[in-house]
Amino acid sequence: MKLIRFNRDNNYLPLIIFAVSMGLLEAIVVVYVREIFYPDGFRFPLKEMPVWLIAIEWVREISTLLMLGSVAWISGKIFLKRLSVFLFIFGVWDIIYYVGLKIFLDWPESLLTWDILFLIPITWVSPVLAPIICSLLMIIMALILDFHLFYNNLKKLKKTEFALLFAGTAIIYFTFTVDFGMMLIKGNFLKQYFTLAENSEFLALLTSWEPAHFNWTLFAFGFTIICTAIWLFIKRSKDN
């Protein structure tokens, strides 16, 4: 009975409709992009894109985050409620995005297929399985946070819990960006960061680069730290 009441009071249906619709829309946009630049199917190494189109991609990604953040903002009055909504719709959106690509393009070939996840502030890459695991964790975290907000009247995370969440997230972010980051560092491209799309030496390197190894051990470590934070939150909720 608690679970039914919990779901009804938190309006998950419209949140799911929004996240699913947004995920499919995002997949459709990527279908158009790949039809132009990867008509034979997306794969590494990457193809060179015009500077103006990369800038538009940045705007699209920022707009996506703002849309998710706006819905989360209007869905609650306190930070923890807004965080739970943001995690929930982000997780659903990202999973549906890959479901959409599979339906429309029959891609990825497997969960271990490499993908570009994000471009800001530098390019994130990983096998598809990694962001899907993160999305599932986000959804579970959101439901746990929301449940204890509703029944245990908890209003905020403790500093230790927040620090662990931040640390785990930072470690996972590192696993997504380390390959591209090392490319920038080793090639001394950081000083030319804002003109990289016009740097012939960098473009030659980028269009010949293929990711080969993902640090699953470090990813699992970051995942475990986040789970530890959630466990501490649950434990504190029960103690109250």
N, C-alpha and C positions, 0 to 999 in steps of 0.2 A: 504493500500500500504506500509506503514511503516513497518508493522509486517512481510509482505512477504520479503521485502528487508532485514530486520533485520535478519530473519532466514537464508536466503541464504548466506549473507555475513559472518555469524558466523559458517558455516559448521557444523550444528547440526546433519546432517545425519550420517557422519562418527563417530561422538562422540556417537550417539545412537547405531550404529552398534557395536562399541567397548564395550560400557557399557552392552548391552544386551548379547553379546557373553561372556563377562567376568562373568556376573551374572549366566548364564547357566553353564559355566565351574565350577564356585564355587559350584553351587548346585550339580553338578555331583560328585565332590570331596567329598562332605558331604554325598552323597548317599553311596559311598564306605565305608566311615568311619562308618556310621550307620549300614551298612550291617554286619560289623565286630563286633561292640560293642553293637548295639541295633537292633538285627535281628527281634525282636518282635515290633519294633517301639520306637522312642525316647521319653523318659519321665524322669522326676525327680523321685527319687534321681539319681544322676549321678553314672556311673560305673567307677571303677578304671582303669586308663590307664597307660601304661609303661612310665617311665620318658623320654626315648628317643623320644617317639611319641609326648609327650607334647611339647618337644623342637622343633620338626618338625612343629607342629601346630603354634608355635610362628613364625618360619621362614616363613611359608605360609602366616600368617597374615601381617607380615612386608612386604613381597614381594607384597602382594595385594595393600597395601598403596603406596608402591614405584611405582608400575605400574600406579595407578591412578594419583599419583603426577607427574610422568614423562610425561604423556599425557597432563596434565594441564600445565606443565612447557613449553613444546614446542608449546602450543596453544596460547600463548600470550607473550607480552614483558613487561607488567607491572603486579604488584602484584594483582590488583583488577581483571584483566582479567583472570589471572591464577586461582584465587580463584573461580571465577564464573564457570569456566570449571570444576574445581575439584568438586565443590558442585553438578554440573549438572550430571557428570558421576557417582559420588558416589551415588547420589539419585536413578538414573536409575538402576545402578548395584544392589543396595540393594533390590529394589522392585522386579526386575527380579529374583534375587536369591530366594526369597520366592515363586514367581510364579513357578519357576523351581521345587522347593521342592514339591509344591502342585501337579504339573503335574507328577513328577516321583514317589513320595511316598504317595500322597494324604495326605500330612501333611503341615501345621498345621490343626488340627481339627477345630479350630476357630481362630479369630484374638486375642482372649484372652489366647491362649495357650502359656505357658512359653517357652522361648528359651534361649540358651547361645548365646550372641551376639559377644563377643570378649573375649580374654584371657589376653590381655596386658594392663596395668601391672598386674591387677588382673581381675578375671572373672566378666564379665558384664552379668546380667540377667534381663529379663523383659518379659511381654506379647508381642507377635509379633506385635500387633497394635502400640506400642510405636516407634520402629524403622521405621515402615512404615510411621507414621506421620512425623517423623524427615526427612525421605527421601523426602516426598512430599514437606516439607518446604524448603529443600535444593534446589530442582528443581525450585520452585517458586522464591527463593532468587537469584538463578543463572540467571534466565531470567530477573528479575528486574535489577540486577546489570549490566548485559550485555546490556540491552536496554538503560539504562542511560549512560553507558560508550560510546555507539555508538552515541546517539543523543544529549547528554548534555555535552559530553567531560569531564566528571568527572574522575579524575585519582586516587583518594585515598579516604579512609574513614576518617572521623574526629575522634579525640581521643574518644569523647563521644560515637559515633556509634560503634567503635571498642570495647570499654570497655563494652558496653551493650551486644554486640555479645559474647564476652568472658564470661561475667557473666552468661548469659542465657545458654550457652553451658556447663559451669562448673556445673550449677544447674542440668541440664539434665543428665550429666555424673554422678553426685552424686546419682541420683535416680536409675541409672543402676548398680552402684557398692556398694551402701550402705549396702545391705544385706551381700554380701560376705566380705566386709571390716569389718563389725561388727563381723563376724565370726572369722576373723583373730585377731581382737583386743581383744574380749572377751576370746578367747582361748589362748592368749599370743603367737600367732604363727608368729608375724611379724619378730622376730629375726631369725626365721628359714625359712624365705621366700624362699630362693633359694634351700632349701632341703625339701620343703613341700611335694613334690611328693613321698618322701621316709619316711615321718613321719607317722607312723602307727596310732597315735592318731588323727591327722588331717584327714587322709584318712577315718577313721571310722566315723568321724563327717560328712565329705563331702558326703560320700556314703549313709548317712541316712537323709540328709538335703533336704527339699523341700520348695521352695519359696511359700509364701502364700499371701503376700500383696505387691502391687505396689503403690507407693505414686503418684497417678495421680494428686493430688492437687499441689504438688511441681513441678511435670513435667509440668503442665499447666502454672505455674508461670514462669519457665524457658523459655517455649515456648513464653509466652507473652512478656518477656523482649527482646527476639530476634526479635519478630515482631515490637516492639517499635523501635529498632535500624533501621530496614528496613524502617519503616514509617518516621523516621527522615531523612534518606538518600533520600527517595522519595521527601519529602518536600523541602529539600535543592536543589534537582535537579530541581524542578519546579521553585524555587526562582531564579535559575540561568538562 
